[in-house]
Amino acid sequence: MRTRPERSGAKPQATWLAGALACSLVAPAWAQDKLTVEQLQQRLEALERRVGGNVPVDAGEATAEAGLDGLDQRLRILERKLELQQEEQEARTKAAAVIAVNEKGASFKSADGDYEVKIRGLIQGDGRFFLDDDAVPQNDTFLLRTARPIIEGSLGKLVGFRFTPEFAGDSASIVDAYVDLRFDPAYTLRVGKFTSPVGLERLQSSSALSDIERSLASELAPNRDIGIQLQGDAADGRLGYAIGVFNGTVDGRDAATTNPDNNFEYAGRIFFEPFKNSANALSGLGFGIGASVGDKEGSGNNFLARYRTPGQVQFFNYRSAVLADGQQSRWSPQGYYYRNAFGLLAEYIVSKQELNIDGVREDISNKAWQATASYVLTGEDASYRGVVKPAQPFSPGTGGWGAFEVVGRYGALEIDDAAFPLFADPSVAASEATSWTLGLNWYLNSNLKLVVNYLQTSLDGGAAAGADREDEKAVFTRLQVAF
């Protein structure tokens, strides 16, 4: 069989050009008769107009002068323009910020993911209704408990930040304001105002609390403080730690805006979740210990604790002449266990403070504990962060009712006997509070939560002639929007 030799010259070039142009045009070449040079010229001009090319005024004259070589050159220029346009479009796409709005709020992220700003928020509106409060009347009220816009994000791979103002109450304040230097997941340096790493429930987000208000044990733990902290996770997240230096704050309260006595407080925490990455019944187990130590010297609310019931009524305070005069230390063993719909959180805490009144010194050691159990009736997983997302969000007419969770809590706070009667007045300050709470949480969707609590607290002492203050009985309700 004889092979037909290829022909050189214009015809092979014309064949290649016709095929290339045919692929670029709307009508397929195989469906037409053989294209003439003039037809190729016309279609090339149409493509050039679409990409902004220069088209000769007299197409026939240009064809006569340029011929196939001219068309080939123009086609190559056109192809290059298309490539450049595609490259420019890809570059613009890579440089464009990624904007997302969903149930977690709004985020603005750079194309490479290194820079990000997240906008979130938390609103909590409460109704508080006290029962049988004839001896010590309390005001029934509706209350804007929390109104916090939350701004957080990252500035490159190294720097993270969070800024949270609080607009509930009579004046605005700053809840969180800190910067993280994220050298590695195993060691991050946090600087600013944030929660001291002692109490387990104190470290839990207020949006994730099982009950409306925190327990009696949290009254002995420090809240937010100003300082610097080294923190991190190791062993694939099974070990977490934090250790820091702070200005120091009294039990259950935020720190003052400056260091009031020129003394610092040292606080730390270590927490184990040994089966975190295991698919077994112990994967939701976590336990650890938090502690703090430092000197306090002064009188008044910035140095001496005042304790409240879960109904937010003060039941203990020191006499006005009492001074904090020496070391304060706290230690708190703590843990939780979450398994499917069941959750259990418990902690014990001791707070010890050296006091002085008129030259008489005493180490006062107060202690508290609490245990909170929860069960999600609709089958979703319980967790330290609450029910993150209902399996069937509330949607009237479609059968979705959200998630329902029942909660029970019991706890106590005991004041050191040595506090009475010299450091605290037994006719005003109770020596012990024992409290229990029953609650129902309704998670309508990822953002909306309705809560109702019945809480009751029994108090020893705190009334005239050595009598016990009447029991506190109340119904609290909450509507929470978090995103």
C-alpha positions as CSV (number, residue, x, y, z in Angstrom):
1,M,0.0,0.0,0.0
2,R,1.4,3.3,-1.1
3,T,1.3,6.2,1.4
4,R,0.3,9.5,0.1
5,P,3.0,12.1,0.7
6,E,2.2,15.2,2.8
7,R,2.1,18.4,0.9
8,S,3.9,21.4,2.1
9,G,2.9,25.0,1.6
10,A,-0.3,26.8,2.1
11,K,-2.9,23.9,2.1
12,P,-1.7,22.2,5.3
13,Q,-1.6,25.6,7.0
14,A,-5.1,26.4,5.7
15,T,-6.4,23.1,7.0
16,W,-4.9,23.7,10.5
17,L,-6.3,27.3,10.6
18,A,-9.7,26.2,9.5
19,G,-9.9,23.5,12.1
20,A,-8.7,25.9,14.9
21,L,-11.2,28.6,13.9
22,A,-14.0,26.1,13.5
23,C,-13.5,25.0,17.1
24,S,-13.7,28.6,18.2
25,L,-16.9,29.4,16.3
26,V,-20.5,28.9,17.1
27,A,-21.4,26.6,14.2
28,P,-19.3,23.3,14.0
29,A,-17.2,23.0,10.9
30,W,-18.3,19.4,10.1
31,A,-21.8,20.6,9.6
32,Q,-20.9,23.0,6.9
33,D,-19.3,23.0,3.4
34,K,-15.6,23.8,3.1
35,L,-14.9,27.3,4.4
36,T,-13.4,29.9,2.2
37,V,-10.7,32.3,3.3
38,E,-13.3,35.1,3.2
39,Q,-15.6,33.2,5.6
40,L,-12.7,32.5,7.9
41,Q,-11.9,36.2,7.8
42,Q,-15.4,37.1,8.8
43,R,-15.6,34.8,11.7
44,L,-12.2,35.8,13.0
45,E,-13.3,39.4,12.9
46,A,-16.4,38.5,15.0
47,L,-14.2,36.8,17.6
48,E,-11.8,39.8,17.7
49,R,-14.8,42.1,18.4
50,R,-15.8,39.9,21.3
51,V,-12.3,40.1,22.9
52,G,-11.6,43.7,21.9
53,G,-9.3,43.1,18.9
54,N,-8.6,45.6,16.1
55,V,-10.5,44.7,12.9
56,P,-9.5,46.1,9.5
57,V,-12.0,48.4,8.0
58,D,-12.0,46.6,4.6
59,A,-12.0,42.9,5.3
60,G,-11.6,41.9,1.6
61,E,-8.7,44.2,1.2
62,A,-7.0,42.8,4.4
63,T,-7.5,39.3,3.2
64,A,-6.0,40.1,-0.2
65,E,-2.9,41.6,1.4
66,A,-2.4,39.2,4.3
67,G,-3.7,35.9,3.0
68,L,-3.5,32.8,5.2
69,D,-0.3,33.9,6.9
70,G,-2.1,37.1,8.1
71,L,-5.1,35.1,9.4
72,D,-2.8,32.7,11.2
73,Q,-1.0,35.6,12.9
74,R,-4.2,37.2,13.9
75,L,-5.5,33.9,15.3
76,R,-2.4,33.5,17.4
77,I,-2.8,37.0,18.8
78,L,-6.4,36.2,19.6
79,E,-5.5,33.0,21.4
80,R,-2.9,34.9,23.4
81,K,-5.4,37.6,24.4
82,L,-7.8,34.9,25.5
83,E,-5.1,33.3,27.6
84,L,-4.3,36.7,29.2
85,Q,-7.9,37.4,29.9
86,Q,-8.2,34.0,31.6
87,E,-5.1,34.6,33.6
88,E,-6.4,38.0,34.8
89,Q,-9.7,36.5,35.7
90,E,-8.0,33.7,37.8
91,A,-5.8,36.3,39.5
92,R,-8.8,38.4,40.4
93,T,-10.6,35.3,41.7
94,K,-7.5,34.4,43.8
95,A,-7.2,37.9,45.2
96,A,-10.9,38.3,46.0
97,A,-12.1,38.1,49.6
98,V,-14.4,35.2,50.6
99,I,-17.6,36.4,52.3
100,A,-19.8,34.0,54.2
101,V,-23.0,34.6,56.1
102,N,-24.5,31.6,57.9
103,E,-25.8,30.5,61.3
104,K,-22.4,31.2,62.8
105,G,-22.5,34.9,61.9
106,A,-20.6,36.7,59.1
107,S,-17.0,36.3,58.1
108,F,-14.7,38.0,55.7
109,K,-11.6,36.0,54.7
110,S,-8.8,36.7,52.4
111,A,-8.3,34.3,49.4
112,D,-5.3,32.7,51.0
113,G,-7.2,32.3,54.3
114,D,-4.6,34.0,56.4
115,Y,-6.6,37.1,57.2
116,E,-10.2,36.8,58.6
117,V,-12.7,38.9,60.5
118,K,-15.7,37.2,62.1
119,I,-18.7,39.1,63.4
120,R,-20.9,37.2,65.8
121,G,-23.3,38.2,68.6
122,L,-25.1,37.1,71.8
123,I,-28.4,38.5,73.1
124,Q,-30.0,37.1,76.3
125,G,-33.3,38.5,77.6
126,D,-34.5,37.2,81.0
127,G,-37.7,37.1,83.0
128,R,-37.2,36.7,86.7
129,F,-40.1,35.9,89.1
130,F,-39.6,35.3,92.8
131,L,-42.0,33.2,94.9
132,D,-42.9,33.4,98.6
133,D,-40.5,36.3,99.2
134,D,-42.5,38.0,101.9
135,A,-39.6,38.4,104.4
136,V,-37.1,39.7,101.9
137,P,-39.0,40.9,98.9
138,Q,-37.3,40.7,95.5
139,N,-38.4,42.6,92.4
140,D,-39.9,40.5,89.6
141,T,-38.5,41.9,86.4
142,F,-37.7,41.6,82.8
143,L,-34.0,42.0,82.2
144,L,-31.6,42.4,79.2
145,R,-29.0,40.1,80.7
146,T,-26.5,40.1,77.8
147,A,-26.1,42.2,74.6
148,R,-22.7,41.5,73.1
149,P,-21.4,42.0,69.6
150,I,-18.3,39.7,69.1
151,I,-15.5,40.6,66.7
152,E,-12.8,38.0,66.3
153,G,-10.4,36.8,63.6
154,S,-6.8,36.4,62.5
155,L,-4.2,38.8,61.1
156,G,-2.0,36.4,59.2
157,K,-1.0,33.0,60.6
158,L,0.6,34.3,63.7
159,V,-1.9,36.8,65.2
160,G,-5.5,36.1,66.4
161,F,-7.8,38.5,68.3
162,R,-11.1,38.9,70.0
163,F,-13.0,42.0,71.1
164,T,-16.3,41.7,72.9
165,P,-18.1,44.8,74.4
166,E,-21.1,44.4,76.7
167,F,-24.1,46.8,76.2
168,A,-26.5,45.3,78.7
169,G,-26.8,47.1,82.0
170,D,-26.5,50.8,82.8
171,S,-23.2,51.4,81.1
172,A,-21.1,49.7,78.4
173,S,-18.1,47.6,79.4
174,I,-15.5,45.3,77.8
175,V,-15.9,41.6,78.4
176,D,-13.1,40.2,76.3
177,A,-10.2,42.0,74.6
178,Y,-7.2,39.9,73.8
179,V,-4.6,39.0,71.2
180,D,-3.3,35.5,70.6
181,L,0.2,34.9,69.3
182,R,-0.2,31.5,67.7
183,F,3.3,30.1,67.5
184,D,2.0,26.5,67.5
185,P,-1.1,24.6,68.7
186,A,1.0,23.5,71.6
187,Y,2.0,27.0,72.7
188,T,-0.1,30.1,72.1
189,L,0.5,33.3,74.0
190,R,-2.6,35.3,75.0
191,V,-2.4,38.9,76.2
192,G,-5.3,41.1,77.3
193,K,-8.6,40.6,79.2
194,F,-10.1,37.1,79.3
195,T,-11.3,34.4,81.7
196,S,-8.9,33.2,84.3
197,P,-8.1,29.5,83.9
198,V,-9.4,28.2,87.2
199,G,-13.1,27.3,87.2
200,L,-14.6,24.8,84.8
201,E,-18.0,26.4,84.5
202,R,-16.5,29.9,84.5
203,L,-14.6,28.9,81.3
204,Q,-17.8,27.7,79.7
205,S,-19.4,30.2,77.3
206,S,-22.6,31.8,78.7
207,S,-24.4,30.8,75.6
208,A,-23.7,27.1,76.3
209,L,-24.7,27.0,80.0
210,S,-27.1,24.3,80.9
211,D,-28.9,26.6,83.4
212,I,-29.6,30.3,83.2
213,E,-27.2,31.4,85.9
214,R,-23.9,29.8,87.0
215,S,-23.7,27.6,90.1
216,L,-22.5,28.4,93.6
217,A,-19.1,26.9,92.8
218,S,-18.5,29.6,90.2
219,E,-18.9,32.2,93.0
220,L,-15.5,31.1,94.3
221,A,-13.7,31.1,91.0
222,P,-12.2,34.2,89.4
223,N,-13.9,35.5,86.3
224,R,-12.2,37.7,83.7
225,D,-8.8,39.2,84.5
226,I,-6.1,41.2,82.8
227,G,-2.8,39.5,82.1
228,I,-0.7,37.2,80.0
229,Q,-1.2,33.5,79.6
230,L,0.7,30.7,77.8
231,Q,-1.8,28.0,76.7
232,G,-1.9,25.1,74.2
233,D,-2.9,21.5,73.4
234,A,-0.7,18.5,73.2
235,A,-1.1,14.8,72.4
236,D,-3.5,15.3,69.6
237,G,-5.8,17.5,71.8
238,R,-5.9,15.0,74.7
239,L,-4.0,17.4,77.0
240,G,-4.8,21.1,77.4
241,Y,-3.0,23.5,79.7
242,A,-2.9,27.2,80.6
243,I,-0.6,29.2,82.9
244,G,-0.6,32.9,83.4
245,V,0.1,36.0,85.4
246,F,-2.8,38.4,86.1
247,N,-3.6,41.6,88.0
248,G,-5.8,39.5,90.3
249,T,-9.5,39.6,91.1
250,V,-11.8,38.6,93.9
251,D,-14.0,35.4,93.8
252,G,-16.7,35.4,91.2
253,R,-16.0,38.8,89.7
254,D,-14.2,40.6,86.9
255,A,-10.9,42.3,87.7
256,A,-10.6,46.1,88.1
257,T,-9.3,48.0,85.1
258,T,-5.9,48.4,86.8
259,N,-3.9,46.5,89.4
260,P,-5.3,48.0,92.7
261,D,-2.6,46.8,95.1
262,N,0.6,46.3,93.0
263,N,0.4,42.5,93.6
264,F,0.0,39.8,90.9
265,E,-1.9,36.6,90.8
266,Y,-0.6,33.4,89.2
267,A,-3.2,31.0,87.8
268,G,-3.1,27.8,85.8
269,R,-5.0,24.7,84.7
270,I,-4.3,21.3,83.3
271,F,-7.1,19.3,81.7
272,F,-7.0,15.7,80.3
273,E,-9.3,14.1,77.8
274,P,-7.5,10.8,77.4
275,F,-10.0,9.1,75.1
276,K,-10.9,12.2,73.0
277,N,-10.0,10.6,69.7
278,S,-11.4,7.2,70.5
279,A,-14.7,5.8,69.4
280,N,-15.7,4.3,72.7
281,A,-17.8,5.0,75.7
282,L,-15.1,7.1,77.4
283,S,-14.5,9.5,74.5
284,G,-16.4,12.3,76.2
285,L,-14.6,12.1,79.5
286,G,-12.5,15.0,80.7
287,F,-10.9,15.9,84.0
288,G,-8.3,18.3,85.5
289,I,-7.5,20.8,88.1
290,G,-7.3,24.6,88.2
291,A,-5.5,26.8,90.8
292,S,-4.4,30.3,91.6
293,V,-2.3,32.0,94.2
294,G,-1.4,35.7,94.9
295,D,-1.4,38.4,97.5
296,K,-4.2,40.8,98.1
297,E,-3.9,43.9,100.3
298,G,-6.9,46.3,100.7
299,S,-10.5,46.7,101.6
300,G,-13.7,47.0,99.6
301,N,-15.2,45.2,96.6
302,N,-11.9,45.0,94.7
303,F,-10.3,42.8,97.5
304,L,-13.1,41.0,99.4
305,A,-15.6,38.6,98.0
306,R,-19.3,38.8,98.1
307,Y,-21.3,35.7,97.3
308,R,-24.7,35.4,95.5
309,T,-27.3,32.7,95.1
310,P,-28.1,31.3,91.7
311,G,-31.0,33.8,91.8
312,Q,-28.4,36.6,91.9
313,V,-29.2,37.7,95.4
314,Q,-26.3,38.5,97.7
315,F,-26.2,36.3,100.8
316,F,-22.7,36.9,102.2
317,N,-20.3,39.8,102.6
318,Y,-17.5,40.7,105.1
319,R,-17.8,43.6,107.5
320,S,-16.6,47.0,106.1
321,A,-13.6,47.2,108.4
322,V,-12.1,43.9,107.2
323,L,-8.9,44.0,105.2
324,A,-7.5,41.4,102.7
325,D,-4.0,41.2,104.1
326,G,-2.0,38.4,102.6
327,Q,-2.2,35.4,100.4
328,Q,-5.2,34.2,98.5
329,S,-5.2,30.7,97.0
330,R,-7.7,28.6,95.1
331,W,-7.7,25.1,93.9
332,S,-10.4,23.3,92.0
333,P,-10.6,19.6,90.8
334,Q,-13.1,19.4,88.0
335,G,-14.4,17.2,85.2
336,Y,-17.2,16.3,82.8
337,Y,-18.5,13.3,80.9
338,Y,-20.6,13.5,77.8
339,R,-22.0,10.4,76.1
340,N,-24.6,10.7,73.4
341,A,-27.6,12.5,74.9
342,F,-26.3,12.4,78.4
343,G,-24.0,15.0,80.1
344,L,-22.5,15.5,83.5
345,L,-20.4,18.4,84.7
346,A,-19.0,18.6,88.3
347,E,-16.4,20.7,90.2
348,Y,-15.2,21.4,93.7
349,I,-13.4,24.6,94.7
350,V,-11.7,26.0,97.8
351,S,-10.8,29.7,98.2
352,K,-8.6,30.7,101.0
353,Q,-7.8,34.3,102.0
354,E,-5.8,35.9,104.8
355,L,-7.9,38.6,106.5
356,N,-7.2,41.3,109.1
357,I,-9.5,43.3,111.3
358,D,-8.2,45.6,114.0
359,G,-5.0,43.6,114.2
360,V,-6.7,40.2,114.4
361,R,-5.6,37.9,111.6
362,E,-7.3,34.8,110.3
363,D,-7.1,32.5,107.3
364,I,-10.6,32.1,106.0
365,S,-11.2,29.0,103.8
366,N,-14.5,28.9,101.9
367,K,-15.5,25.9,99.8
368,A,-18.2,25.1,97.2
369,W,-19.2,22.3,94.9
370,Q,-21.8,21.6,92.2
371,A,-22.9,18.8,89.8
372,T,-25.0,19.4,86.7
373,A,-26.7,16.6,84.8
374,S,-28.4,17.0,81.5
375,Y,-30.2,14.7,79.0
376,V,-31.3,15.6,75.4
377,L,-34.8,14.2,75.0
378,T,-34.7,14.4,71.2
379,G,-31.5,12.4,70.8
380,E,-28.9,15.0,69.8
381,D,-25.5,14.8,71.4
382,A,-25.0,16.7,74.7
383,S,-21.7,18.6,75.0
384,Y,-19.7,21.2,76.9
385,R,-20.9,23.6,74.2
386,G,-24.6,22.7,74.6
387,V,-26.7,21.2,71.8
388,V,-24.8,22.7,68.8
389,K,-27.5,22.0,66.1
390,P,-30.9,20.4,66.4
391,A,-31.5,17.4,64.1
392,Q,-34.8,18.8,63.1
393,P,-34.9,22.6,63.5
394,F,-38.3,24.2,64.5
395,S,-40.4,24.7,61.4
396,P,-44.2,24.9,61.9
397,G,-46.1,22.7,59.5
398,T,-43.2,20.4,58.6
399,G,-42.9,18.4,61.7
400,G,-39.6,20.0,63.0
401,W,-39.7,20.9,66.7
402,G,-36.0,21.5,67.5
403,A,-34.2,19.9,70.4
404,F,-35.3,19.6,74.0
405,E,-33.0,19.1,76.9
406,V,-33.8,18.6,80.6
407,V,-31.3,19.7,83.3
408,G,-30.8,19.2,87.0
409,R,-28.2,20.8,89.2
410,Y,-27.3,20.6,92.9
411,G,-24.6,22.5,94.8
412,A,-23.5,24.1,98.0
413,L,-21.3,26.9,99.3
414,E,-19.9,26.8,102.8
415,I,-18.4,29.8,104.6
416,D,-15.6,29.1,107.1
417,D,-16.9,29.0,110.7
418,A,-13.9,31.3,111.6
419,A,-15.5,34.1,109.6
420,F,-18.2,34.6,112.3
421,P,-18.9,36.8,114.1
422,L,-15.7,38.9,113.9
423,F,-15.2,39.1,110.1
424,A,-18.8,38.7,109.0
425,D,-22.1,39.7,110.7
426,P,-24.3,36.5,111.2
427,S,-27.4,38.6,111.3
428,V,-26.8,39.7,107.7
429,A,-24.5,37.1,106.1
430,A,-25.5,33.5,105.8
431,S,-23.0,30.8,106.6
432,E,-24.1,28.2,104.0
433,A,-26.2,28.1,100.9
434,T,-27.6,24.9,99.3
435,S,-29.2,25.2,96.0
436,W,-30.9,23.0,93.4
437,T,-32.3,23.8,89.9
438,L,-34.5,22.1,87.4
439,G,-34.6,23.3,83.9
440,L,-35.9,22.7,80.3
441,N,-34.0,24.0,77.3
442,W,-35.6,24.3,73.9
443,Y,-33.2,24.7,71.0
444,L,-35.4,25.8,68.2
445,N,-32.4,26.0,65.8
446,S,-28.7,26.7,65.9
447,N,-29.3,30.4,66.9
448,L,-32.5,30.5,69.0
449,K,-32.8,29.0,72.5
450,L,-35.6,29.2,75.1
451,V,-35.0,28.3,78.7
452,V,-37.1,27.9,81.8
453,N,-35.6,27.2,85.3
454,Y,-37.1,26.6,88.7
455,L,-34.5,27.3,91.3
456,Q,-34.5,27.0,95.1
457,T,-31.8,27.9,97.6
458,S,-31.8,27.2,101.3
459,L,-29.7,29.5,103.6
460,D,-28.3,28.9,107.1
461,G,-28.2,32.1,109.1
462,G,-28.3,35.5,107.6
463,A,-31.3,36.8,109.6
464,A,-31.7,38.6,112.9
465,A,-31.5,36.7,116.3
466,G,-29.6,33.8,114.6
467,A,-32.5,32.8,112.4
468,D,-32.2,31.4,108.9
469,R,-33.0,33.6,106.0
470,E,-36.0,32.4,104.1
471,D,-35.6,30.1,101.2
472,E,-35.2,31.6,97.8
473,K,-37.6,30.3,95.3
474,A,-37.8,31.6,91.8
475,V,-38.7,30.9,88.2
476,F,-36.3,32.3,85.6
477,T,-36.9,32.3,81.9
478,R,-34.6,33.3,79.0
479,L,-34.7,33.9,75.3
480,Q,-31.3,33.6,73.7
481,V,-30.1,34.6,70.2
482,A,-26.6,33.5,69.4
483,F,-24.8,33.6,66.1
